[in-house]
Amino acid sequence: MKVTEEVLNFENAVAFKASLLKAIDAGDLSCDLSNVKRADSAALSALLSARRRAKALGRDYEIRGLPSDLVTLARLYGVTEILAAS
């Protein structure tokens, strides 16, 4: 799934998460965040939910193009390895 939004935050995180989960259920097991300029912890939560959904289906999930603020948050919360694992 190619994310077109430049900002992922609490205002659009619910829709973002729903899109991720719908894409996974349809067989799309990747997320490209290269267009995203800013993201907050709500976006990180949505990505972790996507990773869990894929794992529950016995599949790997690839996340590409993490913006630097999400990398920083992932480090802060100790989930860098979870996001990087595919």
Secondary structure, 3 states (H helix, E strand, C coil): CECCCCEECCCCHHHHHHHHHHHHHCCCCEEECCCCCEECHHHHHHHHHHHHHHHHCCCCCEEECCCHHHHHHHHHHCCHHHHHCC
